[in-house]
Amino acid sequence: MDRIVDIATDGRHLSLYRGFLVVEEKSEEIGRIALDDVYAVIIHAHGTTWSANLVAALAERGAPIVFCGSNHAPIAVTLPIEGHHAQNARFRAQWAASKPLCKQLWRRIVMAKITMQGSLLEALGIDGAQAFALIARRVKSGDSDNVEAQAARRYWPLLMGPEFRRNRDSPGANALLNYGYAVIRACVARAVIAAGLHPTIGINHANRGNAFVLADDLVEPFRPLVDALVVRMLAQGIDTLDPAIKRHFARLIAFDLRIGGEASPLSLAAVRLAQSLARAFESGRPSLAIFEPPTPIQWAALARVDLDEGAVD
């Protein structure tokens, strides 16, 4: 079973023992999990230490370690150097991809993100949701008119209220969003490597200080899934992270999405999207395997939060 391991308590040590990730505190074991069950490790505690052979073993399995800052946003990710048998050829195709191809690919990603935003707003019964289908159709090659930002200026006030401002360094709702996005980013980063793509070569993002720009490109359509969960949490008075709340975010990777009429967990949907991008680079055709927006019932199931549930790993 794929599981997200979250390390939030200061001073813990992570090591490898006979195929298990072992967590220790003051030299005493407090938990272990089979390495083959680890989908990703997220660390945002001070003084965490780890053994080199554990990092190597996780890399061999394609499991990323995500290091987060105090605002719960990711600041570093470890991933394997080799991720696919055709990696060299795919690196070359990715690097040689034409600008028109990349612009068409980015257009499809932005359209998918805006469509997801509208779907969430509609599922919540918010007036103005219908406009997002029209906004998505206005996206041009490369989103030259920056329709993504225009949609965001409508989306956040409708979803969170007119006083809300998306700020990575703010507490409350923003910290919840940061953590949820970190979970999804780890999932997408793993899919990118597994597809034989280079994470530093994006199709739109080009921040020289960001080694995972491609993951940031592909994560965009998934973001509203996190938004839906955060909105429900806020409605129940939840505005800080604790182990039980992190469990709900970790479960996002198992949420079923439909692609071409077939249901797949989010983790597999990310893999299929990354694989389709690799094929697009090789073929020169801007075709992507993007999931369909959830139905209102699925949105409601995603956002269900039980405050009485136990803690995350």
C-alpha positions in Angstrom: 0.0 0.0 0.0 1.4 3.4 -1.0 1.8 5.6 2.1 3.1 9.1 2.8 5.4 9.3 5.8 5.4 12.6 7.5 8.1 13.7 9.9 6.9 16.7 12.0 8.5 16.1 15.4 11.9 17.6 16.0 15.0 15.5 16.7 14.0 12.3 15.0 16.4 9.9 13.2 15.5 7.9 10.1 17.4 4.8 9.1 17.2 1.6 7.1 16.9 -1.8 8.8 16.2 -5.0 6.8 13.9 -3.4 4.3 12.2 -1.1 6.7 12.3 2.6 7.3 12.9 3.0 11.0 12.1 6.1 13.0 13.9 6.7 16.2 13.8 9.3 19.0 16.6 9.5 21.5 18.0 6.2 20.2 14.7 4.4 20.8 12.6 3.0 17.9 9.1 4.6 17.8 7.9 3.2 14.4 8.8 1.4 11.2 7.3 0.9 7.8 8.3 -1.4 4.9 10.3 0.5 2.3 8.1 -0.9 -0.5 5.1 0.7 1.0 6.6 4.2 1.2 5.4 6.5 -1.6 7.1 9.6 -0.3 8.7 11.0 2.9 7.9 14.6 3.9 10.1 16.3 6.4 9.4 19.7 8.0 10.8 19.2 11.5 14.0 20.7 12.9 17.0 18.5 13.7 15.9 15.5 11.7 18.8 13.2 10.7 18.9 10.2 8.4 21.3 7.5 7.1 22.8 7.6 3.7 21.8 4.0 2.9 18.2 4.9 3.7 18.2 7.8 1.2 19.8 5.4 -1.4 17.2 2.7 -0.8 14.3 5.1 -1.2 15.9 6.5 -4.4 16.1 3.0 -5.8 12.4 2.7 -5.3 11.6 6.1 -6.7 10.3 7.4 -3.4 11.1 11.2 -3.0 12.1 12.9 0.2 10.5 16.3 0.4 12.0 18.9 2.7 9.7 21.7 3.8 10.2 25.1 5.3 8.4 26.5 8.3 5.5 27.5 6.1 5.1 23.8 5.0 6.0 24.6 1.4 8.7 22.3 -0.2 12.2 23.7 -0.5 14.1 20.6 -1.6 13.4 17.2 -3.1 15.6 14.1 -3.5 15.0 11.8 -6.4 16.9 9.1 -8.2 19.3 9.9 -11.1 17.9 7.0 -13.2 14.2 6.5 -13.6 13.4 4.9 -17.0 15.0 2.5 -19.4 14.7 5.0 -22.2 15.8 8.0 -20.1 18.6 9.2 -22.4 16.4 9.3 -25.4 13.6 11.0 -23.5 16.0 13.6 -22.1 17.1 14.4 -25.6 13.5 14.7 -26.9 12.5 16.9 -23.9 15.5 19.2 -24.5 14.8 19.4 -28.2 11.1 20.1 -27.9 10.1 23.1 -30.0 8.6 26.2 -28.4 5.3 25.8 -30.3 4.9 22.3 -28.9 5.6 23.4 -25.4 3.2 26.3 -25.7 0.4 24.0 -26.9 1.2 21.6 -24.0 1.0 24.5 -21.6 -2.3 25.6 -23.1 -3.8 22.2 -22.3 -2.5 22.2 -18.8 -3.9 25.7 -18.0 -7.2 24.8 -19.6 -7.4 21.7 -17.4 -6.6 23.7 -14.3 -9.2 26.3 -14.9 -11.8 23.7 -15.8 -11.1 22.0 -12.5 -11.5 25.3 -10.6 -14.9 25.8 -12.2 -15.9 22.2 -11.5 -15.1 22.7 -7.8 -16.9 26.0 -7.5 -20.0 24.5 -9.3 -19.9 21.5 -6.9 -20.0 23.9 -4.0 -22.9 25.8 -5.5 -21.1 29.0 -5.9 -22.4 31.6 -8.3 -20.0 32.5 -11.0 -18.7 28.9 -11.5 -20.2 28.7 -15.0 -17.9 31.4 -16.3 -14.8 29.2 -15.8 -15.7 26.9 -18.8 -15.8 30.0 -21.0 -12.5 31.3 -19.4 -10.8 28.0 -20.1 -11.7 28.2 -23.8 -10.1 31.6 -24.1 -6.6 30.2 -23.3 -4.3 30.6 -26.2 -1.1 28.9 -27.1 1.4 29.4 -24.3 -1.4 31.3 -22.4 -0.1 34.4 -24.0 -2.9 36.5 -22.4 -2.2 35.1 -18.9 -5.7 33.8 -18.6 -4.5 31.5 -15.7 -3.9 34.6 -13.6 -7.2 36.1 -14.6 -9.0 33.0 -13.6 -7.1 33.0 -10.2 -8.3 36.5 -9.5 -11.9 35.3 -9.8 -11.4 31.9 -8.3 -9.8 32.7 -4.9 -12.4 35.3 -3.7 -15.3 33.0 -4.9 -13.8 30.0 -3.1 -12.3 31.5 0.1 -14.0 34.9 0.4 -13.1 38.4 -0.7 -10.6 38.9 2.1 -8.4 35.9 1.2 -5.0 36.4 -0.4 -2.9 33.5 -1.6 0.5 34.0 0.2 2.9 31.1 0.7 4.3 32.7 3.9 1.0 33.2 5.7 -0.4 30.9 8.3 -3.9 29.4 8.4 -5.5 28.5 5.1 -2.3 29.2 3.2 -0.2 26.8 5.4 -2.8 24.1 4.8 -2.6 24.7 1.1 1.2 24.7 1.1 1.2 21.3 2.8 -1.4 19.8 0.5 0.4 21.1 -2.6 3.7 19.6 -1.2 2.0 16.1 -1.0 0.8 16.4 -4.6 4.1 17.9 -5.8 6.0 14.9 -4.4 3.6 12.6 -6.2 4.1 14.4 -9.5 7.9 14.7 -9.1 8.0 10.9 -8.6 5.9 10.4 -11.8 8.2 12.7 -13.8 11.3 10.7 -12.9 9.5 7.4 -13.5 8.6 8.6 -17.0 12.3 9.3 -17.9 11.9 13.0 -17.9 14.3 15.6 -16.5 12.6 17.6 -13.7 14.6 20.8 -14.3 13.4 21.3 -17.9 9.9 22.7 -17.7 7.4 23.5 -20.4 6.4 26.8 -18.8 8.1 27.5 -15.5 11.7 28.6 -15.9 12.9 29.6 -12.4 16.7 28.9 -12.4 16.6 28.3 -8.7 13.9 25.6 -9.0 15.2 22.1 -9.8 11.7 20.7 -10.2 10.0 23.1 -12.6 8.5 20.3 -14.7 6.7 18.9 -11.6 5.4 22.5 -11.0 4.1 22.6 -14.5 2.3 19.2 -14.3 0.9 19.7 -10.8 -1.3 22.6 -11.8 -4.5 20.6 -12.7 -4.3 18.7 -9.4 -4.2 21.8 -7.2 -8.0 22.3 -6.9 -8.2 18.8 -5.3 -6.2 20.3 -2.4 -8.3 23.4 -2.4 -11.5 21.4 -2.0 -10.1 19.7 1.1 -8.9 22.9 2.6 -12.2 24.6 2.1 -14.0 21.8 4.0 -11.4 22.0 6.8 -11.9 25.7 7.2 -15.6 25.2 7.3 -15.1 22.9 10.3 -12.8 25.4 12.1 -9.6 23.7 11.1 -6.8 26.2 10.3 -3.7 24.5 11.6 -1.9 21.3 10.7 -1.8 18.3 13.1 -1.2 14.6 12.5 -4.9 13.8 11.9 -5.2 16.6 9.3 -2.0 15.5 7.5 -3.6 12.0 7.1 -6.3 13.5 5.0 -3.8 15.2 2.7 -1.8 12.0 2.4 -4.9 10.2 1.3 -5.2 12.4 -1.7 -2.8 10.2 -3.7 -5.4 7.4 -3.5 -8.3 9.5 -4.6 -9.8 8.1 -7.8 -9.8 10.2 -11.0 -11.2 9.3 -14.4 -9.1 9.2 -17.5 -10.7 8.1 -20.7 -13.6 6.5 -18.8 -11.3 4.5 -16.5 -10.8 5.3 -12.8 -7.2 5.5 -11.5 -5.8 6.7 -8.2 -4.3 10.2 -8.3 -0.8 8.7 -8.0 -1.4 6.7 -11.2 -3.1 9.7 -12.9 0.1 11.6 -12.3 2.2 8.8 -13.9 -0.1 8.6 -16.9 0.1 12.4 -17.4 3.9 12.3 -17.2 4.1 9.4 -19.6 1.9 11.1 -22.1 4.1 14.2 -21.9 7.2 12.1 -22.6 5.4 10.7 -25.7 4.4 14.2 -26.7 8.1 15.2 -26.7 9.0 12.2 -28.8 6.2 12.5 -31.3 5.9 16.3 -31.5 2.1 16.0 -31.0 0.6 18.0 -28.0 -1.5 15.2 -26.6 -1.8 14.8 -22.8 -3.6 12.2 -20.7 -5.4 14.7 -18.4 -8.0 13.4 -16.0 -11.7 14.5 -16.0 -13.1 16.8 -13.3 -14.7 14.9 -10.5 -18.5 14.8 -10.3 -20.3 16.7 -7.5 -20.6 13.5 -5.5 -16.9 12.8 -5.9 -16.0 16.3 -4.9 -18.1 15.8 -1.7 -16.4 12.5 -1.0 -12.9 14.1 -1.4 -13.7 16.9 1.0 -15.1 14.7 3.7 -13.2 15.4 7.0 -13.7 13.3 10.1 -12.2 15.1 13.1 -12.3 12.0 15.3 -9.8 10.0 13.1 -6.4 9.1 14.4 -3.0 10.4 13.6 -0.9 10.0 10.4 2.2 7.9 10.4 
